[in-house]
Amino acid sequence: MILLRTTDPDFAVRFDALVDDRRESAADVGRDVAAIIDRVRREGEAAVADYTARFDRHDPFETGWSIPPEECERAFDALDPGLRQALELASTRIRAYHDRQRPADTAYTDDAGVRLGARWRPVDAAGLYVPGGRAAYPSSLLMNAIPAAVAGVERLAMVTPTPNGRVNPLVLAAAHVCGITEIWRVGGAQGVAALAYGAGPIRPVDVVTGPGNAWVAEAKRQLYGVVGIDMVAGPSEIVVVADAQNDPDWIAADLLSQAEHDTVTQSILFTDDQAFAEAVAASVDAQLGELATEPVARVAWETNGAMVVVERLEDAIPLCDRLAPEHLQLAVDDPQPLFERVRHAGSVFLGRHTPEAIGDYVAGPNHVLPTGRRARFASGLSVLDFMKRTSFLQLDETSLRELGPATVALAQAEGLPAHAKSVALRLRLNR
């Protein structure tokens, strides 16, 4: 963990290094993924089966390619009642939040008599990638499947790895809550490629969303254009802006809530009180010893963790904007003035009683968020990721006479005579 002070003479250089830190996949991952994608495109299910046997240690021709809905229902029924209720609460809140994102069609007639507008329609099929190994997150399935369902996508195809042929019952229970009936026992880059190109019983989809490891993220990046994707997701990150009125234990737990994801995750605290920063650091060290995820969280914290001491909390916001973090907590009594100054963040958590972990599960907003400074230009997953907008316009003779001459002039200026002629012929006919 590094400690930075804005008053230090080398602060600018050291903060630049923090901003520019790249914690994402190496070039050899790109080469490996390209080879996997090419083979799946050429060989289809044979390639997917071979990679599944190699990486997940089971043959889908023997264990079965798909998981029936009945198995998901049994997994849901077998859950502890409290966990069932938690999944249903999360589902209800996520759906309610995303219901408000549905876009409205538009249509109007302007002063020239031209009818214009746009209409929204869902894609026909969406592929949902759900991790099934060490990092199996049913919450991510809810966050991906529910916006697609709200958008009106008719076919949801889920892929999830089943190491040694074993399935994660909590993931299956979440699939039941989401009403997903098409589930394939494949994962990795080969699973993403199968969704993009089709492979045997797996039919191609239009959009692929969902988290995964470096190979999954790279496969989505390389297949963008063949299919749509939600985003290229890198290691998780959290930035907390906190004053000394906070309980250091609370803030330490917030920082560790992301550090436990992966050794390359990043947790950063901004505060205007160095003694508070030191108290948080001590609490982090104490809490690490209590975590089952300590081996991962400790490496992440010691390698990528940082504390930045600023003179005023307001000074932290431009620095946060440079980081454009996936998660930003503003742990102060009145967070709104700070929030109004924030320009770049995936999701912002306001006040002392709004830990980021609430947003991961039951609050409602989507937890699939841009990482790696991509919040400068990207947004979290939403209903719009599963929809496309089609514009339309309609002219009559009068409006064509009004707009046509300018169109002809511009087309001729661009050296496109056929464009000009297609309008000019109609203008002569309409005289």
N, C-alpha and C positions, 0 to 999 in steps of 0.2 A: 504494500500500500504506500502510495506517495502522498506527501503533504506539500501543498502549494499555498503561497500567500501572495496576494496581488501586490503587496508592498515589496516583495523580493525583486532585486534587480534583474534576475533571469526569468521572471514569471512568464513573460510573453513567449519566450522560446520554449519553456517547459510546457506551457498550456497548448501551444501549437502542436507539440508532439503528442499530447493527450488527444487533441481533436483529430489528428491525422492517423492515429493508431488503427491499423487494419488488422482485424482479428478473424478474417474470413478465409475461405478455402484456398488452398494453394493451386498452382498451375497443374500439378499432376492429377488432382481431383478432376479438373476439367478434361484432361486427356482420357482418364478412365471412364468418365461419364459419356463422353462422345463415342467411345467404342461400344459401350453398353447400348446406347440409343440406336446406333447404326445397326447393331446385330438384331435388336428387337424389331426394328423397322423391316429388316430383310427376312428374318426367320420366324417372327411372330411368337406363338405360344411355346415353340420348342426352346427358343432362347430364354423366355421368361421362366420356364420350368427349370432350365439348367441353372440360371442365376439363383432361383429360389432354393434349389437343392444345395448350391454352393454356399450361399450366404445365410439362409434360414434353416438349412439342414432338414428339409423335408421335400418330397416330390409331390407337387400338386396333382399329378395324374393318379397318385395313390391316395393321398390324404383328402383329395377333393379341391376343386378350384374355388368353390363358393361356400359361404356360410348361410344356412337357411334362416329365414326370419324367426322360425320357431325357437332356434337356439338363442337368439337375442331376447325373445320374450322370457325364456326360462332363466336367462342370466339376470334379467330385470327382476323377476319374481323372487329370485334367490337372494337379492340384496337385503342388507339390514334396512328396516323400515325408515330409519333416519336418513340413510344415504339415498333411498328412493325419493324421499320427500325433498332432499337437497337437489337432486337432479331435476325434479319436476319444478321446483321453485326457480332454479336457474333457467330452465327452458321457458317458463312463463315470462320471466323478466326480459330475457334476451329477445323473445318474439315481440313483446310489447314495444321494446325500444326500436327494433328494426321495422316494425309495422309503420312507424312514423317516417321512415326513409323512402317509402314507395313514391316514385316521382309521378307527377301528373302530366298527361298529354297536353299539348298546347295547340291552338289553332286560332288564327285571326286573319282579317282582311285589311290590308294597309290602304293608304290614301291613293295608291296607284291602281287599286282594284285587284291586287294580287293576293291570293289566298296562300298563307304560309303556316308552317307549324312543325311539330315533331311529335312522334309517338314512341312510346317505350314498350318493348317486348322482351320477355325472358329468353335466354338461350335455351336450346332444346335439351341439352344434357350437361351436367356438371360432374366432374370427378373430384372426389374428396379424399385427400391423403391423410391417413390417421396413423401416427407412429404406434408400434405395437411391441417394441422391445423394451429396453431399460426405461425409456421416456414414453410411457403410454398415457396420454392425457384425454380422458373422456370430455373434459371441458372444452378442448379444442374442437372436438367433433361437433358439439353444440354450436360453437361460434361459427363454424363453417357451414353446417347443414341448415341451420335455421334461416339465415339470410337468403340462402338459395331457395328454400321452400317459400319464404315470404315473397320473393321475386316471382314465383310461379313456375320455377323450373320443373318440368314433368319427370325427368329421369335423373336420379341421384345415384351415381356409381361410386362406391367406397372401396378403396384398397387399403389393406393393413397387413403388415408382415406378421407371421405367426411363427416365431423361432421354435425350432424343434416340433413344429406342428401344433403348438399350444396357443390358444387364443386368450386374450385378456378379457375376463368377464365384465369388467366395468365398462370397457369400450363397447362391448356388445349391448350392454344395458343402455348406454347412451344412444346407440343406434336405434334401439327399440323406441326410446323416448322421441327420437327425431322421425320415426316412421320410415327408416331406410330399409329397403328390402333387397338391394343388390349389393352384396359385399364379397369382395375377392380377397383370397388369402395370399396376396403378393405385396411386396413393398420395395423400398429402395428406388434407385434410378430406373430399374427395369419396370417397376410398378407405374411410375409416372409415364414412361415411354409407352407402356401398354394402354394407358388411358388416352394418350395422344394419338397413337396410330391404330389401336385395336390389336388384339392378340388372341386368336382362338375364340373362346366364348366371351372375351371382354371386348365390347364394342367401343369405338372411339367416342370421345366427348368433345365438347366445345371449350370448356374452361376447366382448369385444374387449380384447386386451392388446397391449402393445408400445410402445416409445419412438417419439418423433417430434418435430418442431419445434413451435413455439407453436400453429400452426394445427391440427396433429394432436391435441395435448393439449387444446385448446379444444373440438374436435369430440367427443372422448371425454367431456369434462365435460358438454356439452350433450346428448349422446345417452344419458347414464346414465339408466336407467329404461326406455328402449327396449331397451337391452342392458345387461348387467353390464360393468364395466370393472375393470382391475386397480387403477388409481389415476390421479389427475391429477398428472402429472409436470412439475415445473418444472426450472429450471437445476440442474445438478449441484453438489455441495458436498463438501468434505472438511475435517475438523477433526483436527489432530494435537496430541497432548499429549506433549511430549518434554522430557527433561532434558538437561543439558550433556554427558552421557556418550555421546550419539549422534554419529555422523559428520554434520556439517552438510550435506554433499553428499547423503546419503541422504534427509534430511528435506526438503531443497529439491526433490529429484526427486519425492518424494511429493506435495508441494504442487502442483507443476506437472503431475502426472499427471491432475489434474482441471481445472486451468486451461486445458489445451489443448483441452478439449471445446468450449468456447463462450466468447464474450467476456463472458457474464453469469454464468459459474460463479464459485464462491466458495471460496477456500482460506484457512484460518485456522490459525495456530500458537499454542498455549499453552505457555509455558515459564517456569521459575523463574529463568532466567539471561539477563539482557539481552545480555551479550556473545555468548552462543550465538545469540540471536535475530538479532543483527547479522551473525554469521557465516553463518547460514542465508540472510538477505536478500542478502548478497554472493554466495553460491553460486547463488541463484535468478537473479540478474542475469547471472552468468556462463553458467549453463546455458541461459538463454533464447536467447542468441546462437547456440547450437548446435542448436536445435530447428527442424525443418522447420515445426512448428506455431507458431513464435514470434510471427507477427502476431496470432494469436488469443490465445495464452497470455499475451503481454505486456499486452494490453488487459485481460484478465480479472484478472491479478495487480495491475496498477497501479490498476484501478478498484474491485475487490472484495476484494483480498487484505488480510489483517490479521495482526498479531502482538500477542499479549496477554501481558504479563509479569506473573506472579502471584508472591506471596511464597512460597507452597508449592504443589507440584503438586496436592495435595489440593483446594486452593482452585479449581482449574480445573474440577472436575467439576460443581458446581452451575451454573457459567457454560455449560458444554457442554450441560447439560440444558435450559437456556433456549434454546439454538440448536437442539436436537433434530436434529442433523445427519444427513444421509444416510449418510456414512461417518465413523467415528471411529477413529483410530489411537491406541493407548496405547503409545508407544515408550519403555518402561522395562524394567529387568531383571525385575521382578516385577509384571506388570500386573494380577494378579487382585484385589488389594485395591482398586485404583481401579475396576476393572470391576464389582465388587460394588456400588459406589455409583452407577453409571450407571443412570439411569432411562429416558432418551429418546434413542434412536439407531437408525437403520435397520439398520446392521451395524457390529460392533466388531471391530477387528483388534488382536490382543494380542501385545505384545512387539516387540523391535527388528527381528526378521527376518520380520515379517508385513506387507509393504507392501500397501496397498489394491489395487494392480494385480493381485495374485494372485487376489483375490476376483472381479475382473472376468472372469476367464477359466477357470481350471482347478480352483480349490479345492473347489467344490461348492455352497456356499450361493448363493442367487439374488442377482444383482446389480441386479435391478429393485427399487428401494428408494424409500421415501417421501422427498420433498424439501420444501423450503419450510416447515420446522418441523412437517410432518405426522407425523413419527415420534412426536409426542406422543400420537397416537391411531391410527396406522396401522402396518402391518407390510409387509415385503417380499413380493414375489410368491411364492406357494406352490401346492402341489397343491390346497389348499382354495379357491383362487380359481376353480377349474374344477369345483367340486362344490357341491352344495346338500344341506342336511340336512332331512329330513322327520321330524317327530315323529309318534308314534302312541300310542294308549291303547285299552284294552279293559276294559269293566266287565261284571260279571255281576249278577244280581239282588241278591245280598248287598251288593256294593260300591256299587251304585246307591242302595240304601237308606241306606248310611252317608254318602255324599257328596251325595245328592239334596236333602235339606232345606236345607242351607246354600246350595246353588246356587239353589233357589227363593227363599230369603230375599234373597240378593244381587240376583237379577234383578228382583224386585219393588221393592227399594229403588232400583234404577236406572231404574225406570219402563219395563221391558221385559217386558210380560206374556206375550208369545209365548215368550220364552226360558223363563220360569218354567213355562208350561203344558207345554212339550215334556218337561220333567222330571216335573212333577206328575202328568201322565197315566200315566206309567210307574210311578210310585210307587203309585198306586191299583190299577193292574193287577197289581202284584206282591204285594199284600197277601193 
